[in-house]
Amino acid sequence: MTDFSVPFDNNQAERDLRVVKLRQKTSGCFRTAQGAANFCRLRSYISSVRKQGKPVLKALQRACQSRPLSLTS
């Protein structure tokens, strides 16, 4: 109750899930369980990069080169 840096609601979590539901709605379903897992892993990484205020494109380029950005520093 005293830490005002903590969001009052859980809208960010709902926004993160909305992308998955929209993808499922537009395509009907994921073709394979592995495809769904890959999509979720990629979206999770992008969401984390955005929350840390780092450039998404640079993070994806480095991840493809097996040099992902450190999200902790």
Gaussian input, Z-matrix of N, CA and C with variables (Angstrom, degrees):
# hf/3-21g

backbone

0 1
 N
 C     1     B1
 C     2     B2     1     A1
 N     3     B3     2     A2     1     D1
 C     4     B4     3     A3     2     D2
 C     5     B5     4     A4     3     D3
 N     6     B6     5     A5     4     D4
 C     7     B7     6     A6     5     D5
 C     8     B8     7     A7     6     D6
 N     9     B9     8     A8     7     D7
 C    10    B10     9     A9     8     D8
 C    11    B11    10    A10     9     D9
 N    12    B12    11    A11    10    D10
 C    13    B13    12    A12    11    D11
 C    14    B14    13    A13    12    D12
 N    15    B15    14    A14    13    D13
 C    16    B16    15    A15    14    D14
 C    17    B17    16    A16    15    D15
 N    18    B18    17    A17    16    D16
 C    19    B19    18    A18    17    D17
 C    20    B20    19    A19    18    D18
 N    21    B21    20    A20    19    D19
 C    22    B22    21    A21    20    D20
 C    23    B23    22    A22    21    D21
 N    24    B24    23    A23    22    D22
 C    25    B25    24    A24    23    D23
 C    26    B26    25    A25    24    D24
 N    27    B27    26    A26    25    D25
 C    28    B28    27    A27    26    D26
 C    29    B29    28    A28    27    D27
 N    30    B30    29    A29    28    D28
 C    31    B31    30    A30    29    D29
 C    32    B32    31    A31    30    D30
 N    33    B33    32    A32    31    D31
 C    34    B34    33    A33    32    D32
 C    35    B35    34    A34    33    D33
 N    36    B36    35    A35    34    D34
 C    37    B37    36    A36    35    D35
 C    38    B38    37    A37    36    D36
 N    39    B39    38    A38    37    D37
 C    40    B40    39    A39    38    D38
 C    41    B41    40    A40    39    D39
 N    42    B42    41    A41    40    D40
 C    43    B43    42    A42    41    D41
 C    44    B44    43    A43    42    D42
 N    45    B45    44    A44    43    D43
 C    46    B46    45    A45    44    D44
 C    47    B47    46    A46    45    D45
 N    48    B48    47    A47    46    D46
 C    49    B49    48    A48    47    D47
 C    50    B50    49    A49    48    D48
 N    51    B51    50    A50    49    D49
 C    52    B52    51    A51    50    D50
 C    53    B53    52    A52    51    D51
 N    54    B54    53    A53    52    D52
 C    55    B55    54    A54    53    D53
 C    56    B56    55    A55    54    D54
 N    57    B57    56    A56    55    D55
 C    58    B58    57    A57    56    D56
 C    59    B59    58    A58    57    D57
 N    60    B60    59    A59    58    D58
 C    61    B61    60    A60    59    D59
 C    62    B62    61    A61    60    D60
 N    63    B63    62    A62    61    D61
 C    64    B64    63    A63    62    D62
 C    65    B65    64    A64    63    D63
 N    66    B66    65    A65    64    D64
 C    67    B67    66    A66    65    D65
 C    68    B68    67    A67    66    D66
 N    69    B69    68    A68    67    D67
 C    70    B70    69    A69    68    D68
 C    71    B71    70    A70    69    D69
 N    72    B72    71    A71    70    D70
 C    73    B73    72    A72    71    D71
 C    74    B74    73    A73    72    D72
 N    75    B75    74    A74    73    D73
 C    76    B76    75    A75    74    D74
 C    77    B77    76    A76    75    D75
 N    78    B78    77    A77    76    D76
 C    79    B79    78    A78    77    D77
 C    80    B80    79    A79    78    D78
 N    81    B81    80    A80    79    D79
 C    82    B82    81    A81    80    D80
 C    83    B83    82    A82    81    D81
 N    84    B84    83    A83    82    D82
 C    85    B85    84    A84    83    D83
 C    86    B86    85    A85    84    D84
 N    87    B87    86    A86    85    D85
 C    88    B88    87    A87    86    D86
 C    89    B89    88    A88    87    D87
 N    90    B90    89    A89    88    D88
 C    91    B91    90    A90    89    D89
 C    92    B92    91    A91    90    D90
 N    93    B93    92    A92    91    D91
 C    94    B94    93    A93    92    D92
 C    95    B95    94    A94    93    D93
 N    96    B96    95    A95    94    D94
 C    97    B97    96    A96    95    D95
 C    98    B98    97    A97    96    D96
 N    99    B99    98    A98    97    D97
 C   100   B100    99    A99    98    D98
 C   101   B101   100   A100    99    D99
 N   102   B102   101   A101   100   D100
 C   103   B103   102   A102   101   D101
 C   104   B104   103   A103   102   D102
 N   105   B105   104   A104   103   D103
 C   106   B106   105   A105   104   D104
 C   107   B107   106   A106   105   D105
 N   108   B108   107   A107   106   D106
 C   109   B109   108   A108   107   D107
 C   110   B110   109   A109   108   D108
 N   111   B111   110   A110   109   D109
 C   112   B112   111   A111   110   D110
 C   113   B113   112   A112   111   D111
 N   114   B114   113   A113   112   D112
 C   115   B115   114   A114   113   D113
 C   116   B116   115   A115   114   D114
 N   117   B117   116   A116   115   D115
 C   118   B118   117   A117   116   D116
 C   119   B119   118   A118   117   D117
 N   120   B120   119   A119   118   D118
 C   121   B121   120   A120   119   D119
 C   122   B122   121   A121   120   D120
 N   123   B123   122   A122   121   D121
 C   124   B124   123   A123   122   D122
 C   125   B125   124   A124   123   D123
 N   126   B126   125   A125   124   D124
 C   127   B127   126   A126   125   D125
 C   128   B128   127   A127   126   D126
 N   129   B129   128   A128   127   D127
 C   130   B130   129   A129   128   D128
 C   131   B131   130   A130   129   D129
 N   132   B132   131   A131   130   D130
 C   133   B133   132   A132   131   D131
 C   134   B134   133   A133   132   D132
 N   135   B135   134   A134   133   D133
 C   136   B136   135   A135   134   D134
 C   137   B137   136   A136   135   D135
 N   138   B138   137   A137   136   D136
 C   139   B139   138   A138   137   D137
 C   140   B140   139   A139   138   D138
 N   141   B141   140   A140   139   D139
 C   142   B142   141   A141   140   D140
 C   143   B143   142   A142   141   D141
 N   144   B144   143   A143   142   D142
 C   145   B145   144   A144   143   D143
 C   146   B146   145   A145   144   D144
 N   147   B147   146   A146   145   D145
 C   148   B148   147   A147   146   D146
 C   149   B149   148   A148   147   D147
 N   150   B150   149   A149   148   D148
 C   151   B151   150   A150   149   D149
 C   152   B152   151   A151   150   D150
 N   153   B153   152   A152   151   D151
 C   154   B154   153   A153   152   D152
 C   155   B155   154   A154   153   D153
 N   156   B156   155   A155   154   D154
 C   157   B157   156   A156   155   D155
 C   158   B158   157   A157   156   D156
 N   159   B159   158   A158   157   D157
 C   160   B160   159   A159   158   D158
 C   161   B161   160   A160   159   D159
 N   162   B162   161   A161   160   D160
 C   163   B163   162   A162   161   D161
 C   164   B164   163   A163   162   D162
 N   165   B165   164   A164   163   D163
 C   166   B166   165   A165   164   D164
 C   167   B167   166   A166   165   D165
 N   168   B168   167   A167   166   D166
 C   169   B169   168   A168   167   D167
 C   170   B170   169   A169   168   D168
 N   171   B171   170   A170   169   D169
 C   172   B172   171   A171   170   D170
 C   173   B173   172   A172   171   D171
 N   174   B174   173   A173   172   D172
 C   175   B175   174   A174   173   D173
 C   176   B176   175   A175   174   D174
 N   177   B177   176   A176   175   D175
 C   178   B178   177   A177   176   D176
 C   179   B179   178   A178   177   D177
 N   180   B180   179   A179   178   D178
 C   181   B181   180   A180   179   D179
 C   182   B182   181   A181   180   D180
 N   183   B183   182   A182   181   D181
 C   184   B184   183   A183   182   D182
 C   185   B185   184   A184   183   D183
 N   186   B186   185   A185   184   D184
 C   187   B187   186   A186   185   D185
 C   188   B188   187   A187   186   D186
 N   189   B189   188   A188   187   D187
 C   190   B190   189   A189   188   D188
 C   191   B191   190   A190   189   D189
 N   192   B192   191   A191   190   D190
 C   193   B193   192   A192   191   D191
 C   194   B194   193   A193   192   D192
 N   195   B195   194   A194   193   D193
 C   196   B196   195   A195   194   D194
 C   197   B197   196   A196   195   D195
 N   198   B198   197   A197   196   D196
 C   199   B199   198   A198   197   D197
 C   200   B200   199   A199   198   D198
 N   201   B201   200   A200   199   D199
 C   202   B202   201   A201   200   D200
 C   203   B203   202   A202   201   D201
 N   204   B204   203   A203   202   D202
 C   205   B205   204   A204   203   D203
 C   206   B206   205   A205   204   D204
 N   207   B207   206   A206   205   D205
 C   208   B208   207   A207   206   D206
 C   209   B209   208   A208   207   D207
 N   210   B210   209   A209   208   D208
 C   211   B211   210   A210   209   D209
 C   212   B212   211   A211   210   D210
 N   213   B213   212   A212   211   D211
 C   214   B214   213   A213   212   D212
 C   215   B215   214   A214   213   D213
 N   216   B216   215   A215   214   D214
 C   217   B217   216   A216   215   D215
 C   218   B218   217   A217   216   D216

   B1=1.4385
   B2=1.5226
   B3=1.3232
   B4=1.4531
   B5=1.5222
   B6=1.3406
   B7=1.4592
   B8=1.5306
   B9=1.3305
   B10=1.4618
   B11=1.5209
   B12=1.3362
   B13=1.4685
   B14=1.5271
   B15=1.3270
   B16=1.4603
   B17=1.5271
   B18=1.3520
   B19=1.4696
   B20=1.5258
   B21=1.3155
   B22=1.4603
   B23=1.5248
   B24=1.3198
   B25=1.4678
   B26=1.5264
   B27=1.3182
   B28=1.4680
   B29=1.5314
   B30=1.3132
   B31=1.4553
   B32=1.5218
   B33=1.3183
   B34=1.4623
   B35=1.5248
   B36=1.3041
   B37=1.4645
   B38=1.5284
   B39=1.3106
   B40=1.4601
   B41=1.5194
   B42=1.3303
   B43=1.4605
   B44=1.5264
   B45=1.3199
   B46=1.4625
   B47=1.5217
   B48=1.3192
   B49=1.4666
   B50=1.5224
   B51=1.3139
   B52=1.4611
   B53=1.5265
   B54=1.3325
   B55=1.4613
   B56=1.5236
   B57=1.3135
   B58=1.4573
   B59=1.5246
   B60=1.3236
   B61=1.4646
   B62=1.5329
   B63=1.3206
   B64=1.4574
   B65=1.5221
   B66=1.3128
   B67=1.4748
   B68=1.5238
   B69=1.3079
   B70=1.4551
   B71=1.5358
   B72=1.3210
   B73=1.4593
   B74=1.5275
   B75=1.3338
   B76=1.4562
   B77=1.5231
   B78=1.3146
   B79=1.4618
   B80=1.5253
   B81=1.3053
   B82=1.4651
   B83=1.5155
   B84=1.3237
   B85=1.4671
   B86=1.5178
   B87=1.2921
   B88=1.4567
   B89=1.5220
   B90=1.3173
   B91=1.4628
   B92=1.5243
   B93=1.3152
   B94=1.4610
   B95=1.5251
   B96=1.3015
   B97=1.4691
   B98=1.5258
   B99=1.3324
   B100=1.4651
   B101=1.5330
   B102=1.3306
   B103=1.4641
   B104=1.5196
   B105=1.3161
   B106=1.4617
   B107=1.5253
   B108=1.3221
   B109=1.4617
   B110=1.5329
   B111=1.3395
   B112=1.4692
   B113=1.5236
   B114=1.3327
   B115=1.4563
   B116=1.5279
   B117=1.3082
   B118=1.4730
   B119=1.5214
   B120=1.3033
   B121=1.4696
   B122=1.5250
   B123=1.3266
   B124=1.4564
   B125=1.5223
   B126=1.3322
   B127=1.4558
   B128=1.5300
   B129=1.3203
   B130=1.4582
   B131=1.5289
   B132=1.3293
   B133=1.4665
   B134=1.5316
   B135=1.3325
   B136=1.4648
   B137=1.5274
   B138=1.3137
   B139=1.4629
   B140=1.5256
   B141=1.3212
   B142=1.4656
   B143=1.5247
   B144=1.3330
   B145=1.4643
   B146=1.5238
   B147=1.3331
   B148=1.4674
   B149=1.5231
   B150=1.3257
   B151=1.4703
   B152=1.5151
   B153=1.3365
   B154=1.4583
   B155=1.5297
   B156=1.3527
   B157=1.4568
   B158=1.5123
   B159=1.3187
   B160=1.4656
   B161=1.5282
   B162=1.3493
   B163=1.4681
   B164=1.5279
   B165=1.3329
   B166=1.4688
   B167=1.5208
   B168=1.3322
   B169=1.4638
   B170=1.5269
   B171=1.3183
   B172=1.4668
   B173=1.5312
   B174=1.3192
   B175=1.4629
   B176=1.5213
   B177=1.3451
   B178=1.4664
   B179=1.5232
   B180=1.3276
   B181=1.4650
   B182=1.5220
   B183=1.3102
   B184=1.4685
   B185=1.5230
   B186=1.3362
   B187=1.4673
   B188=1.5278
   B189=1.3257
   B190=1.4761
   B191=1.5243
   B192=1.3147
   B193=1.4621
   B194=1.5286
   B195=1.3210
   B196=1.4783
   B197=1.5274
   B198=1.3329
   B199=1.4632
   B200=1.5199
   B201=1.3390
   B202=1.4687
   B203=1.5281
   B204=1.3299
   B205=1.4617
   B206=1.5046
   B207=1.3059
   B208=1.4567
   B209=1.5221
   B210=1.3001
   B211=1.4549
   B212=1.5190
   B213=1.3225
   B214=1.4500
   B215=1.5134
   B216=1.3122
   B217=1.4686
   B218=1.4943
   A1=111.50
   A2=118.51
   A3=119.79
   A4=113.19
   A5=118.33
   A6=121.83
   A7=109.02
   A8=116.72
   A9=121.37
   A10=112.90
   A11=118.15
   A12=119.58
   A13=111.48
   A14=117.14
   A15=121.78
   A16=108.04
   A17=117.48
   A18=119.09
   A19=111.92
   A20=114.81
   A21=121.30
   A22=111.60
   A23=117.44
   A24=121.23
   A25=110.47
   A26=115.71
   A27=119.97
   A28=110.33
   A29=117.59
   A30=120.96
   A31=112.63
   A32=118.64
   A33=120.10
   A34=110.76
   A35=118.07
   A36=120.77
   A37=110.48
   A38=116.42
   A39=120.05
   A40=111.46
   A41=117.13
   A42=120.50
   A43=111.11
   A44=117.27
   A45=120.92
   A46=111.23
   A47=117.22
   A48=120.49
   A49=112.59
   A50=117.28
   A51=120.99
   A52=111.92
   A53=117.99
   A54=121.84
   A55=110.48
   A56=117.40
   A57=121.33
   A58=110.41
   A59=116.99
   A60=120.21
   A61=111.09
   A62=117.85
   A63=120.82
   A64=110.59
   A65=116.93
   A66=121.01
   A67=110.09
   A68=117.04
   A69=121.82
   A70=110.50
   A71=117.01
   A72=121.40
   A73=111.41
   A74=117.76
   A75=120.18
   A76=112.64
   A77=118.11
   A78=119.79
   A79=112.19
   A80=118.05
   A81=121.34
   A82=112.34
   A83=116.10
   A84=120.48
   A85=108.50
   A86=116.29
   A87=121.20
   A88=107.03
   A89=117.66
   A90=120.63
   A91=112.63
   A92=116.20
   A93=119.49
   A94=109.71
   A95=115.47
   A96=120.37
   A97=109.90
   A98=117.16
   A99=120.56
   A100=110.52
   A101=117.04
   A102=120.56
   A103=111.57
   A104=116.72
   A105=120.95
   A106=110.73
   A107=116.54
   A108=120.78
   A109=110.86
   A110=116.76
   A111=120.50
   A112=111.11
   A113=117.16
   A114=121.35
   A115=110.24
   A116=116.79
   A117=120.72
   A118=111.78
   A119=117.08
   A120=120.50
   A121=110.45
   A122=116.84
   A123=121.32
   A124=111.15
   A125=117.75
   A126=121.09
   A127=111.45
   A128=116.64
   A129=120.60
   A130=110.99
   A131=116.06
   A132=120.81
   A133=109.91
   A134=116.86
   A135=121.03
   A136=110.49
   A137=117.13
   A138=120.83
   A139=111.06
   A140=116.99
   A141=120.79
   A142=111.17
   A143=116.68
   A144=120.58
   A145=110.16
   A146=116.73
   A147=120.47
   A148=111.48
   A149=117.12
   A150=120.35
   A151=111.64
   A152=117.12
   A153=121.18
   A154=112.30
   A155=116.51
   A156=120.44
   A157=114.10
   A158=116.71
   A159=120.94
   A160=109.33
   A161=117.44
   A162=120.32
   A163=111.77
   A164=116.35
   A165=121.85
   A166=111.41
   A167=117.49
   A168=120.17
   A169=111.35
   A170=116.35
   A171=120.52
   A172=110.18
   A173=116.82
   A174=120.97
   A175=110.86
   A176=116.98
   A177=120.25
   A178=111.49
   A179=117.19
   A180=120.63
   A181=110.62
   A182=116.37
   A183=119.76
   A184=111.82
   A185=117.06
   A186=119.93
   A187=110.33
   A188=116.88
   A189=120.49
   A190=111.81
   A191=117.08
   A192=122.15
   A193=111.44
   A194=116.09
   A195=123.10
   A196=111.76
   A197=116.84
   A198=122.58
   A199=109.22
   A200=119.02
   A201=120.01
   A202=112.15
   A203=114.62
   A204=119.67
   A205=110.70
   A206=116.35
   A207=120.48
   A208=108.28
   A209=117.74
   A210=121.44
   A211=111.89
   A212=117.70
   A213=120.91
   A214=112.90
   A215=117.87
   A216=119.18
   A217=112.16
   D1=-20.06
   D2=-178.00
   D3=-101.63
   D4=-13.52
   D5=-179.85
   D6=-91.48
   D7=100.51
   D8=-175.56
   D9=-80.42
   D10=-2.84
   D11=176.25
   D12=-80.23
   D13=-14.07
   D14=177.88
   D15=-83.41
   D16=128.12
   D17=-179.22
   D18=-60.68
   D19=147.75
   D20=-178.21
   D21=-72.85
   D22=-27.44
   D23=-176.86
   D24=-127.46
   D25=-178.74
   D26=-179.67
   D27=-110.56
   D28=32.70
   D29=-178.76
   D30=-60.55
   D31=-34.06
   D32=-179.92
   D33=-62.74
   D34=-41.37
   D35=177.81
   D36=-64.43
   D37=-38.54
   D38=177.97
   D39=-67.60
   D40=-37.46
   D41=177.40
   D42=-65.11
   D43=-37.73
   D44=178.82
   D45=-64.24
   D46=-37.65
   D47=179.69
   D48=-77.15
   D49=-26.18
   D50=-177.72
   D51=-59.14
   D52=-36.85
   D53=-179.60
   D54=-62.69
   D55=-42.32
   D56=-179.98
   D57=-65.76
   D58=-44.10
   D59=179.37
   D60=-65.33
   D61=-37.82
   D62=178.14
   D63=-65.60
   D64=-43.10
   D65=177.88
   D66=-61.05
   D67=-44.26
   D68=179.34
   D69=-64.12
   D70=-38.31
   D71=-178.68
   D72=-68.91
   D73=-42.89
   D74=-175.96
   D75=-74.03
   D76=-36.45
   D77=-178.27
   D78=-97.02
   D79=-9.68
   D80=179.68
   D81=94.62
   D82=-43.54
   D83=179.30
   D84=-174.12
   D85=173.03
   D86=170.28
   D87=-89.44
   D88=140.61
   D89=-175.73
   D90=-69.43
   D91=-36.98
   D92=179.33
   D93=-135.77
   D94=160.40
   D95=175.92
   D96=-65.41
   D97=-35.80
   D98=178.87
   D99=-66.46
   D100=-38.49
   D101=176.80
   D102=-62.98
   D103=-41.28
   D104=177.40
   D105=-64.59
   D106=-41.75
   D107=179.40
   D108=-64.53
   D109=-41.56
   D110=178.34
   D111=-64.09
   D112=-42.75
   D113=179.00
   D114=-61.43
   D115=-45.89
   D116=-179.50
   D117=-65.38
   D118=-38.32
   D119=178.78
   D120=-64.45
   D121=-43.77
   D122=179.47
   D123=-65.35
   D124=-45.42
   D125=179.28
   D126=-63.80
   D127=-36.57
   D128=178.37
   D129=-64.24
   D130=-42.63
   D131=179.45
   D132=-64.01
   D133=-45.85
   D134=179.82
   D135=-62.09
   D136=-43.07
   D137=179.32
   D138=-62.29
   D139=-42.41
   D140=179.34
   D141=-64.91
   D142=-41.54
   D143=178.91
   D144=-61.68
   D145=-45.00
   D146=179.34
   D147=-62.18
   D148=-42.54
   D149=-178.91
   D150=-64.63
   D151=-28.19
   D152=178.30
   D153=-84.91
   D154=-5.09
   D155=178.41
   D156=75.09
   D157=25.06
   D158=-179.45
   D159=-100.83
   D160=157.74
   D161=-179.10
   D162=-70.06
   D163=125.64
   D164=-174.57
   D165=-67.32
   D166=-46.54
   D167=-176.99
   D168=-61.26
   D169=-43.52
   D170=178.47
   D171=-62.59
   D172=-40.66
   D173=179.80
   D174=-64.09
   D175=-41.92
   D176=178.93
   D177=-67.56
   D178=-40.24
   D179=177.65
   D180=-61.11
   D181=-45.68
   D182=179.99
   D183=-67.07
   D184=-36.02
   D185=178.60
   D186=-64.98
   D187=-37.81
   D188=177.87
   D189=-68.04
   D190=-21.77
   D191=177.76
   D192=-95.09
   D193=12.79
   D194=-178.05
   D195=60.46
   D196=33.16
   D197=175.16
   D198=-133.11
   D199=64.10
   D200=-176.46
   D201=-63.00
   D202=150.91
   D203=175.88
   D204=-64.96
   D205=143.76
   D206=174.22
   D207=-78.88
   D208=120.60
   D209=-178.31
   D210=-89.60
   D211=-2.19
   D212=-177.69
   D213=-97.78
   D214=-16.63
   D215=-177.26
   D216=-114.99

